[in-house]
Amino acid sequence: MNSNFVRLAFLLVLVIFPAAARAAAGADVPWTTYEAEDMKTTGTILGPKYEPSLVETESSGQKCVKLNSMGEYVEFTAKATANAMVLRYSLPDSRDGGGLNSTISLYQNGKLVRLITLTSHYSWIYGDYPFNNQPTNGRPRNFYDEARLKDLHIARGDVFRLQKTHHDQAYCDVDLVDLEKAAKPLKAPADSLSVMDFGAGGAGNTDDTEALRNCVAAAREHKKVVWVPAGIYKLAGDILCESGTTIQGAGMWHTTFVGDADLYNQPDQRVRFKLKGSDIHLADFAILGKLNYRNDDEPNDGIHGAGCDHCTVSRLWVEHTKVGMWFYNGTKVVVDGCRFRNTLADGINLCVGCREFLVQDCAARGTGDDCFAIWPTASDQGYTEQTPLPGSNVVRRCTGQVPFLANGAAIYGGKSNRFEDCLFQDISAGCGILLSTTFPTSDDQLKIDNNFSGTTVVRGCEVVRCGGFDPGWGWRAAVQLCLHRRGISGLEISHVKIKDSLSDGFGIVAPDSAHGEGTLSDARLEFVEIQNYGIATVGRHGLAVRDHSKGSLTMKNSKAADTQIDSPDFRIINK
């Protein structure tokens, strides 16, 4: 009998979800993904592998296809009509760490239709966190980047081939292809002012910063909408969006704000939209930065919410910035239908005093830190208010995939935060879901304590191929509670599927808590299903409680046949 089947059937038996149908977890995305390893190919299929510093480990499903010699290809058939494509690929770095440029040929039904430009300028970082661009420091990560193509004409049944030709100068590892039917460009809304009327070029070869700033100022004064038609707009500085600002693009595939590569080494000349105030609305455009290193002493580019409330951020695509979106202080902000791709740090972080935020139907892929994070740090960014406590934030119907550092979802404290109906896949450098007290959330001088309170909820989520190796922590569990010097109280995890965990399925750890500082209380698991675990490393368990953990966990309608408890001060209560 197949040993993997025995491992699945015997080591962990859990109660299946109730018979009532549940909607699939994750964002409602408009694209179809085609995995390279499932395509017809003359290249070499790599993986699966799970160790750090390998391109396979950072690949979707821990597999990819290497096209190394001239003429090698991957080929697939379109399942539906489409007009846009995303290619996730990896090129080698240059010897000096600056990256290489190359191309790959795209054939449709045997005819060459595009020569796709590729680069490794925005990938490959090395050494220890926060990393650098020096190959001599070893331990590489961030192997992948993506290419966006639009205005294609794709019919169901069309055969596409990505082929290495004589034009190409380097090998190319192909991870996946997304095909999408992008909507037509939106039309200008009524009662709007066009950025073109303020001198914007919109072709990507002029600095349109002042034109956009002037249009924003005039639109606020006259209570109108800023209209940014289809085009490419180069920005080299902050766009301050104060109360009453609305910026409307023609769609994330059509209106694109890009950074200036020649100026991007200067933090104050990057592309950043800064929200400060109330009734601010951004929608339907892309932000493509030019950042290729991480420095946490420099401000974030992308979207930066600096004290905002009753705002919406809808259908934005943010890529090659430090973070996708970073909010601190504010309430009742909705982030809907956004994409975070290939950032150097988080996809989105709700930091400091964020309350009643809603993040929904967003997708993060290839981020350099947590895909979705809630971190109510106390003394950063001048936050002193405590009424009400930060919390009651909801992240729902979101998808996080293949970050090269950290986790899919992370909550580091706060009151009654929630992750609902989310999907996390291929988190090979951390957890699919992490609830942790590692990062500071209190300030004795300010008499602030934003540790976990109320009831923190994880419900209806699916975690697939997560729980990888973190050099600072070792193997993480796919879903982990980290009682790091402080305890966690009030936790409800229900209707969660944990599948094919690289390490432990569900884990509780209490590092540096030998004297009992880390205690879990009022915590329960209900209808939790774990299917297979330990596929990357031996000696793992369905549910593992490590040394020094204190407290208890109540399990209802969830029965773990393989539970390992290494602490005499922790107990499992089955109901």
C-alpha positions as CSV (number, residue, x, y, z in Angstrom):
1,M,0.0,0.0,0.0
2,N,1.2,3.5,-0.8
3,S,3.0,4.9,2.3
4,N,1.7,8.4,1.7
5,F,-1.9,7.0,1.8
6,V,-1.2,5.2,5.1
7,R,0.3,8.4,6.5
8,L,-2.8,10.4,5.5
9,A,-5.3,7.9,6.7
10,F,-3.6,6.8,10.0
11,L,-1.6,9.7,11.4
12,L,-4.4,12.2,11.5
13,V,-8.1,11.5,11.4
14,L,-10.3,14.6,11.7
15,V,-14.0,15.3,11.5
16,I,-15.0,16.5,8.1
17,F,-16.9,19.8,7.7
18,P,-20.7,19.7,8.1
19,A,-22.6,18.6,5.0
20,A,-23.8,22.1,4.3
21,A,-22.0,23.5,1.3
22,R,-19.4,26.2,1.8
23,A,-18.1,28.6,-0.8
24,A,-14.5,28.0,-1.9
25,A,-11.9,29.8,0.2
26,G,-9.9,32.6,-1.3
27,A,-10.3,35.7,-3.5
28,D,-12.7,35.7,-6.5
29,V,-10.0,36.1,-9.1
30,P,-10.7,36.7,-12.8
31,W,-7.8,34.6,-14.2
32,T,-7.0,31.0,-14.8
33,T,-3.6,29.6,-13.8
34,Y,-1.7,27.1,-15.9
35,E,1.2,25.5,-14.0
36,A,4.4,25.0,-16.0
37,E,5.0,21.4,-14.7
38,D,1.6,20.4,-16.1
39,M,2.4,21.8,-19.6
40,K,3.9,19.9,-22.5
41,T,7.6,20.7,-22.4
42,T,11.0,19.9,-23.8
43,G,12.6,21.6,-20.8
44,T,13.5,20.1,-17.4
45,I,10.9,19.8,-14.6
46,L,12.5,20.9,-11.3
47,G,11.2,19.8,-7.9
48,P,9.5,19.4,-5.7
49,K,12.2,20.6,-3.2
50,Y,11.7,22.4,0.1
51,E,15.0,23.6,1.4
52,P,15.8,27.4,1.6
53,S,17.7,29.2,-1.2
54,L,16.2,27.0,-4.0
55,V,14.0,28.2,-6.9
56,E,11.9,25.1,-6.6
57,T,11.0,26.0,-3.0
58,E,9.7,29.4,-4.0
59,S,7.7,27.9,-6.9
60,S,4.0,27.3,-6.9
61,G,3.6,23.6,-5.9
62,Q,7.4,23.6,-5.4
63,K,7.8,22.8,-9.1
64,C,8.8,24.7,-12.2
65,V,10.3,24.1,-15.6
66,K,13.8,25.2,-16.7
67,L,14.3,26.2,-20.3
68,N,18.0,26.1,-20.7
69,S,18.9,25.4,-24.3
70,M,17.8,27.1,-27.5
71,G,14.5,25.8,-28.7
72,E,13.2,24.4,-25.4
73,Y,9.7,25.3,-24.6
74,V,6.5,24.9,-22.5
75,E,3.2,24.6,-24.3
76,F,-0.4,24.7,-23.1
77,T,-4.0,25.1,-24.4
78,A,-6.2,28.0,-23.4
79,K,-9.3,26.8,-21.6
80,A,-11.3,30.0,-22.1
81,T,-11.2,33.3,-24.1
82,A,-8.8,35.9,-22.7
83,N,-6.9,39.0,-23.7
84,A,-4.3,39.3,-21.0
85,M,-1.4,37.2,-19.7
86,V,0.9,37.1,-16.7
87,L,4.1,35.0,-16.8
88,R,5.8,34.2,-13.6
89,Y,9.5,33.4,-14.3
90,S,13.0,33.4,-12.9
91,L,16.2,34.5,-14.7
92,P,19.7,34.2,-13.2
93,D,21.3,37.2,-11.6
94,S,24.4,38.9,-12.9
95,R,27.7,38.5,-11.1
96,D,27.5,42.0,-9.6
97,G,23.9,41.5,-8.4
98,G,22.4,44.0,-10.7
99,G,20.3,41.5,-12.7
100,L,20.2,40.4,-16.4
101,N,17.8,41.2,-19.2
102,S,16.5,38.6,-21.6
103,T,13.5,37.6,-23.7
104,I,11.3,34.7,-24.4
105,S,9.2,34.1,-27.5
106,L,5.4,33.7,-27.3
107,Y,3.8,31.6,-30.0
108,Q,0.1,31.3,-30.5
109,N,-1.1,28.4,-32.7
110,G,2.4,28.2,-34.2
111,K,2.8,31.9,-35.0
112,L,5.2,34.2,-33.1
113,V,3.0,37.0,-31.5
114,R,5.3,38.5,-28.9
115,L,8.9,38.7,-27.8
116,I,8.5,39.1,-24.1
117,T,11.0,41.2,-22.2
118,L,12.3,39.6,-19.0
119,T,14.6,40.9,-16.3
120,S,16.1,39.8,-13.0
121,H,16.8,43.3,-11.9
122,Y,13.9,43.1,-9.3
123,S,14.7,39.6,-8.0
124,W,17.5,37.9,-6.2
125,I,18.5,39.2,-2.8
126,Y,21.0,37.6,-0.5
127,G,22.3,37.2,3.1
128,D,20.4,37.8,6.3
129,Y,17.3,40.0,6.8
130,P,16.8,42.7,5.6
131,F,19.0,41.2,2.8
132,N,21.1,42.9,0.2
133,N,22.0,42.7,-3.5
134,Q,25.4,41.1,-3.2
135,P,25.7,37.5,-4.5
136,T,28.8,36.9,-2.5
137,N,26.7,36.9,0.7
138,G,25.0,33.7,-0.4
139,R,21.7,32.3,0.8
140,P,19.7,33.8,-2.2
141,R,15.9,34.2,-2.2
142,N,13.3,36.2,-4.2
143,F,13.9,34.3,-7.4
144,Y,10.8,35.2,-9.3
145,D,9.3,38.2,-11.2
146,E,6.3,38.5,-13.5
147,A,5.7,40.0,-16.9
148,R,2.3,41.5,-17.8
149,L,1.0,41.3,-21.4
150,K,-2.3,42.8,-22.6
151,D,-4.2,43.3,-25.9
152,L,-3.9,39.6,-26.8
153,H,-6.6,37.8,-28.7
154,I,-7.1,34.4,-27.1
155,A,-9.8,31.9,-28.1
156,R,-10.6,28.8,-26.2
157,G,-8.5,26.0,-27.6
158,D,-5.6,28.2,-28.8
159,V,-2.2,26.6,-28.2
160,F,0.5,28.8,-26.6
161,R,4.2,28.1,-26.5
162,L,6.8,29.9,-24.5
163,Q,10.1,29.1,-26.2
164,K,13.7,30.0,-25.6
165,T,15.1,31.3,-29.0
166,H,18.4,32.7,-30.3
167,H,17.3,36.1,-28.9
168,D,17.6,34.8,-25.3
169,Q,20.8,35.2,-23.4
170,A,20.0,33.2,-20.2
171,Y,18.1,30.2,-18.9
172,C,14.5,30.9,-17.9
173,D,12.6,29.0,-15.1
174,V,8.9,29.1,-15.8
175,D,6.6,28.7,-12.8
176,L,3.1,29.5,-14.2
177,V,1.0,31.5,-16.6
178,D,-2.2,33.3,-15.8
179,L,-4.7,34.0,-18.6
180,E,-7.4,36.7,-18.0
181,K,-10.2,38.5,-19.8
182,A,-9.5,42.0,-18.8
183,A,-12.4,44.5,-19.0
184,K,-12.3,47.3,-21.5
185,P,-11.0,50.7,-20.4
186,L,-13.5,52.6,-18.2
187,K,-14.9,55.9,-19.4
188,A,-14.5,59.2,-17.6
189,P,-17.0,59.6,-14.8
190,A,-19.4,62.5,-14.8
191,D,-18.2,65.6,-13.0
192,S,-14.5,64.8,-13.3
193,L,-11.3,66.6,-14.2
194,S,-8.9,64.9,-16.5
195,V,-5.2,64.8,-15.6
196,M,-4.5,65.3,-19.3
197,D,-5.9,68.8,-19.0
198,F,-3.2,69.6,-16.5
199,G,-0.3,68.7,-18.7
200,A,0.1,65.0,-18.1
201,G,1.8,63.1,-21.0
202,G,0.4,59.6,-20.2
203,A,3.0,57.9,-22.4
204,G,5.5,57.0,-19.7
205,N,8.3,59.3,-21.0
206,T,7.5,62.5,-19.1
207,D,7.3,63.3,-15.4
208,D,3.6,63.6,-14.7
209,T,4.0,64.2,-10.9
210,E,3.1,67.9,-10.9
211,A,0.3,67.4,-13.4
212,L,-1.4,64.9,-11.1
213,R,-0.8,67.0,-8.0
214,N,-2.4,70.0,-9.7
215,C,-5.3,68.0,-10.9
216,V,-5.9,66.6,-7.4
217,A,-5.8,70.1,-5.9
218,A,-8.3,71.5,-8.4
219,A,-10.6,68.5,-8.1
220,R,-10.7,68.8,-4.3
221,E,-11.4,72.5,-4.6
222,H,-14.3,72.0,-7.0
223,K,-15.5,68.8,-5.4
224,K,-14.8,66.8,-8.6
225,V,-13.3,63.4,-9.4
226,V,-9.7,63.1,-10.7
227,W,-9.9,61.2,-13.9
228,V,-6.8,59.4,-15.2
229,P,-7.5,57.8,-18.6
230,A,-5.7,54.8,-20.0
231,G,-1.9,55.4,-20.2
232,I,1.4,55.3,-18.4
233,Y,2.1,58.1,-16.0
234,K,5.6,58.5,-14.5
235,L,5.6,59.8,-10.9
236,A,8.6,60.9,-8.9
237,G,7.2,61.9,-5.6
238,D,4.2,61.7,-3.2
239,I,0.7,62.2,-4.3
240,L,-1.0,63.5,-1.2
241,C,-4.7,62.5,-1.1
242,E,-6.4,64.5,1.6
243,S,-10.0,64.5,2.7
244,G,-12.4,64.5,-0.3
245,T,-10.0,63.2,-2.9
246,T,-11.2,60.7,-5.4
247,I,-8.8,59.3,-8.1
248,Q,-10.4,57.2,-10.8
249,G,-8.4,55.2,-13.4
250,A,-9.6,53.3,-16.5
251,G,-8.7,49.9,-15.0
252,M,-5.7,48.2,-13.5
253,W,-4.7,46.9,-16.9
254,H,-5.0,50.3,-18.6
255,T,-4.0,53.1,-16.2
256,T,-0.5,52.7,-14.8
257,F,1.6,54.8,-12.6
258,V,5.3,53.9,-12.8
259,G,8.3,55.0,-10.9
260,D,11.3,56.7,-12.4
261,A,14.1,54.1,-12.4
262,D,16.8,56.8,-12.5
263,L,15.5,58.4,-9.3
264,Y,14.3,55.4,-7.4
265,N,17.4,55.3,-5.2
266,Q,16.0,58.5,-3.6
267,P,13.2,57.6,-1.1
268,D,11.4,60.9,-1.6
269,Q,11.2,60.5,-5.4
270,R,9.3,57.2,-5.5
271,V,5.8,56.5,-6.5
272,R,3.6,56.8,-3.4
273,F,-0.1,57.7,-2.8
274,K,-0.4,59.0,0.7
275,L,-3.9,59.0,2.2
276,K,-4.6,61.4,5.1
277,G,-8.1,62.4,6.1
278,S,-11.6,61.1,5.4
279,D,-13.8,60.3,2.3
280,I,-10.8,59.4,0.1
281,H,-11.3,57.0,-2.8
282,L,-8.8,55.4,-5.1
283,A,-9.9,53.0,-7.8
284,D,-8.9,51.1,-11.0
285,F,-5.2,51.7,-11.7
286,A,-1.8,50.0,-11.3
287,I,1.3,51.2,-9.4
288,L,4.5,49.7,-10.7
289,G,7.5,50.8,-8.6
290,K,11.2,50.3,-9.4
291,L,12.5,49.1,-6.0
292,N,15.0,46.3,-5.9
293,Y,16.2,46.3,-2.3
294,R,14.7,46.5,1.2
295,N,15.7,49.2,3.7
296,D,13.3,49.5,6.7
297,D,14.7,52.9,7.6
298,E,13.3,54.3,4.4
299,P,9.5,55.1,4.0
300,N,7.2,52.8,2.2
301,D,6.2,53.4,-1.4
302,G,3.0,52.1,-2.9
303,I,-0.1,53.1,-0.9
304,H,0.5,54.7,2.5
305,G,-2.5,55.4,4.7
306,A,-1.4,57.9,7.3
307,G,-4.5,58.4,9.5
308,C,-7.5,58.0,7.3
309,D,-11.1,57.0,7.9
310,H,-14.2,56.1,5.8
311,C,-12.1,55.6,2.7
312,T,-12.0,53.0,-0.1
313,V,-9.2,51.5,-2.1
314,S,-10.5,49.4,-5.0
315,R,-9.1,47.3,-7.8
316,L,-5.5,48.5,-7.6
317,W,-2.5,46.5,-8.7
318,V,0.7,47.3,-6.8
319,E,4.1,45.8,-7.7
320,H,7.8,46.3,-7.2
321,T,7.4,48.6,-4.2
322,K,8.5,48.0,-0.6
323,V,4.9,47.2,0.5
324,G,1.7,47.1,-1.4
325,M,-0.3,49.0,1.2
326,W,0.7,50.2,4.7
327,F,-1.9,51.8,6.9
328,Y,-1.4,53.2,10.3
329,N,-4.2,54.8,12.4
330,G,-7.7,55.1,11.0
331,T,-11.0,53.5,10.9
332,K,-13.6,52.1,8.5
333,V,-11.4,51.7,5.4
334,V,-12.3,49.2,2.7
335,V,-9.6,47.6,0.5
336,D,-11.4,45.6,-2.2
337,G,-10.3,43.6,-5.2
338,C,-6.6,44.6,-5.1
339,R,-3.5,42.7,-6.2
340,F,-0.1,42.8,-4.4
341,R,2.7,41.4,-6.5
342,N,6.5,41.0,-6.0
343,T,6.9,43.5,-3.2
344,L,10.0,43.6,-1.0
345,A,8.0,43.5,2.2
346,D,4.3,43.0,3.1
347,G,1.4,42.9,0.7
348,I,-0.8,44.9,3.1
349,N,-0.2,45.7,6.8
350,L,-2.8,47.2,9.1
351,C,-0.4,48.8,11.6
352,V,-0.7,50.9,14.8
353,G,-4.2,52.1,15.5
354,C,-6.2,50.5,12.6
355,R,-9.9,49.8,13.5
356,E,-12.7,48.3,11.6
357,F,-10.8,47.9,8.3
358,L,-12.2,45.5,5.7
359,V,-9.8,43.8,3.3
360,Q,-11.6,41.6,0.8
361,D,-11.2,39.8,-2.5
362,C,-7.5,40.7,-2.6
363,A,-4.7,38.5,-3.9
364,A,-1.0,38.6,-2.9
365,R,1.8,36.7,-4.7
366,G,5.6,36.9,-4.3
367,T,5.7,39.3,-1.4
368,G,8.8,39.8,0.7
369,D,7.0,39.6,4.0
370,D,3.5,38.7,5.3
371,C,0.9,38.7,2.5
372,F,-1.7,40.1,4.9
373,A,-0.7,41.4,8.4
374,I,-2.4,43.1,11.3
375,W,0.2,44.6,13.7
376,P,-1.1,47.1,16.3
377,T,2.2,48.4,17.5
378,A,1.8,50.9,20.2
379,S,4.5,53.6,20.1
380,D,5.4,53.7,16.4
381,Q,4.3,56.6,14.1
382,G,3.2,58.8,17.0
383,Y,0.1,56.8,17.9
384,T,-1.2,57.6,21.4
385,E,-5.0,57.3,21.2
386,Q,-6.6,54.3,22.9
387,T,-10.3,54.8,22.6
388,P,-11.4,52.5,21.1
389,L,-8.6,49.9,21.0
390,P,-7.2,49.0,17.6
391,G,-9.0,45.9,16.2
392,S,-12.2,44.6,14.8
393,N,-10.4,44.4,11.4
394,V,-11.6,41.8,9.0
395,V,-9.6,40.1,6.1
396,R,-12.0,37.9,4.1
397,R,-12.0,36.1,0.8
398,C,-8.3,36.8,0.2
399,T,-5.5,34.7,-1.3
400,G,-1.9,34.7,-0.4
401,Q,0.8,32.7,-2.3
402,V,4.5,32.1,-2.4
403,P,6.0,35.0,-0.3
404,F,9.8,34.6,-0.1
405,L,9.7,35.6,3.6
406,A,7.2,35.3,6.4
407,N,3.6,34.2,6.3
408,G,0.3,34.2,4.4
409,A,-1.7,35.7,7.2
410,A,-0.3,37.2,10.4
411,I,-2.0,38.7,13.4
412,Y,0.3,40.2,16.0
413,G,-2.2,41.5,18.5
414,G,-5.3,43.7,18.8
415,K,-8.9,43.3,19.8
416,S,-11.2,40.9,17.9
417,N,-9.5,40.7,14.6
418,R,-10.7,38.2,12.0
419,F,-9.5,36.2,9.0
420,E,-12.4,34.6,7.1
421,D,-12.7,32.4,4.0
422,C,-9.1,33.0,2.9
423,L,-6.7,30.7,1.0
424,F,-3.0,30.4,1.6
425,Q,-0.8,28.3,-0.7
426,D,2.9,27.5,-1.0
427,I,4.2,29.4,2.0
428,S,7.6,27.8,2.1
429,A,9.4,30.3,4.4
430,G,6.8,30.6,7.2
431,C,3.2,29.8,8.2
432,G,0.1,29.8,6.2
433,I,-1.5,31.5,9.3
434,L,0.5,32.9,12.2
435,L,-0.9,34.3,15.4
436,S,2.0,35.7,17.3
437,T,3.2,38.0,20.1
438,T,6.7,38.3,18.7
439,F,6.4,41.9,17.7
440,P,5.9,44.6,20.3
441,T,2.4,45.9,20.9
442,S,2.8,47.7,24.2
443,D,4.4,50.8,25.6
444,D,4.7,51.2,29.4
445,Q,5.5,54.9,29.2
446,L,2.4,55.6,27.2
447,K,0.4,53.1,29.2
448,I,-0.6,51.3,26.0
449,D,-1.1,47.5,25.7
450,N,-2.4,46.3,22.4
451,N,-1.9,42.6,23.0
452,F,-4.6,40.1,21.9
453,S,-8.0,40.8,23.5
454,G,-11.6,40.1,22.8
455,T,-12.0,37.1,20.5
456,T,-9.6,36.6,17.6
457,V,-11.2,34.5,14.8
458,V,-9.9,32.4,12.0
459,R,-12.8,30.8,10.1
460,G,-13.4,29.1,6.8
461,C,-9.8,29.3,5.7
462,E,-7.8,26.8,3.6
463,V,-4.0,26.3,4.1
464,V,-2.2,24.3,1.4
465,R,1.5,23.4,1.3
466,C,2.5,25.8,4.1
467,G,4.7,25.6,7.1
468,G,8.2,25.9,5.6
469,F,11.7,26.6,6.9
470,D,12.4,30.0,8.4
471,P,16.1,30.4,9.0
472,G,15.5,32.4,12.2
473,W,12.9,29.9,13.6
474,G,13.4,26.6,12.0
475,W,10.4,24.7,10.6
476,R,7.2,26.5,11.1
477,A,3.8,24.8,11.4
478,A,1.3,25.5,8.6
479,V,-0.9,27.2,11.3
480,Q,1.0,28.3,14.3
481,L,0.3,30.0,17.6
482,C,3.5,31.7,18.8
483,L,3.4,32.7,22.5
484,H,6.6,34.7,22.4
485,R,7.1,36.1,25.9
486,R,3.4,37.0,26.1
487,G,0.2,35.0,26.1
488,I,-2.8,34.9,23.8
489,S,-6.3,34.8,25.2
490,G,-9.6,34.5,23.3
491,L,-9.1,32.5,20.1
492,E,-11.6,30.8,17.8
493,I,-10.3,28.7,14.9
494,S,-13.1,26.9,13.1
495,H,-13.9,25.3,9.7
496,V,-10.3,25.4,8.7
497,K,-8.6,22.9,6.2
498,I,-4.9,22.3,6.6
499,K,-3.5,20.3,3.7
500,D,-0.1,18.9,2.7
501,S,1.8,20.8,5.4
502,L,5.5,21.0,4.8
503,S,6.1,20.6,8.5
504,D,3.6,20.3,11.4
505,G,0.0,20.9,10.6
506,F,-1.0,22.9,13.7
507,G,1.7,24.1,16.1
508,I,2.0,25.9,19.4
509,V,5.4,27.3,20.4
510,A,6.5,29.5,23.3
511,P,10.1,30.6,22.6
512,D,11.9,32.5,25.4
513,S,9.1,31.7,27.7
514,A,10.8,29.3,30.1
515,H,9.5,31.2,33.1
516,G,5.9,31.0,32.0
517,E,5.4,34.3,30.2
518,G,3.6,32.6,27.2
519,T,0.2,31.2,28.1
520,L,-2.7,30.2,25.8
521,S,-6.2,30.6,27.3
522,D,-9.8,30.6,26.1
523,A,-8.7,29.0,22.8
524,R,-10.7,26.5,20.8
525,L,-10.6,24.6,17.5
526,E,-13.8,23.5,15.9
527,F,-14.3,21.5,12.7
528,V,-10.6,21.7,11.9
529,E,-9.4,19.2,9.2
530,I,-5.7,18.4,8.6
531,Q,-4.9,16.3,5.6
532,N,-1.3,15.1,5.5
533,Y,1.7,16.9,6.9
534,G,5.5,16.5,7.2
535,I,6.0,16.3,3.4
536,A,9.3,18.2,3.6
537,T,10.8,17.1,6.9
538,V,10.6,14.1,9.1
539,G,9.4,13.8,12.7
540,R,6.4,16.1,12.4
541,H,2.9,15.9,13.7
542,G,-0.7,16.9,13.0
543,L,-0.8,18.9,16.2
544,A,2.5,19.8,18.0
545,V,2.9,21.7,21.3
546,R,6.5,22.6,22.0
547,D,8.5,23.1,25.2
548,H,7.5,25.8,27.7
549,S,4.0,26.3,26.3
550,K,1.5,26.9,29.0
551,G,-2.3,26.8,29.1
552,S,-4.8,24.8,27.2
553,L,-6.6,24.3,23.9
554,T,-10.2,23.1,23.6
555,M,-11.0,20.9,20.6
556,K,-14.6,20.4,19.5
557,N,-15.5,18.2,16.5
558,S,-11.8,17.9,15.7
559,K,-9.9,14.8,16.6
560,A,-6.1,14.7,16.1
561,A,-4.8,11.1,16.0
562,D,-1.2,12.3,16.0
563,T,-0.7,14.9,18.8
564,Q,2.7,15.6,20.3
565,I,2.8,17.6,23.6
566,D,6.3,18.4,24.8
567,S,5.2,20.7,27.7
568,P,3.9,19.3,31.0
569,D,2.1,22.7,31.5
570,F,-0.2,22.4,28.5
571,R,-3.3,20.3,28.0
572,I,-5.7,19.5,25.2
573,I,-9.4,19.4,26.2
574,N,-11.5,17.3,23.8
575,K,-15.3,18.0,23.7
